[in-house]
Amino acid sequence: MTRKMVLTALISGLVTLLAVFVTFKLLPSEKEIERQLQRQYSTGDPQFRRSMGVLLGPPPRAGVKVHENRPWTEKLHGEFAAIFGSQL
């Protein structure tokens, strides 16, 4: 490689980094949550279904069960038990 090619590649890289930096500085930043919302009722409460219906659209149909997500450690425990408990 000649010295001119190395210098061109270096300048191109620096100009690209500068352009990316300027672009990200000019873009609006993400909004942050300013306050934590309090939990007012559990998922089994009828008011929960009404609130979710208002937020997400029509209420769930009859027979659709709403439940809280388990922590990921509980999910992994069950999956590992199924994997290691299986027979080949």
ABEGO torsion letter per residue (X at the ends): XBAAAAAAAAAAAAAAAAAAAAAAAABBBBBBBABBBBBABBAABAAAAAAAAAAAEBBBBBGBBBBBBBBAAAAAAAAAAAAAABBX
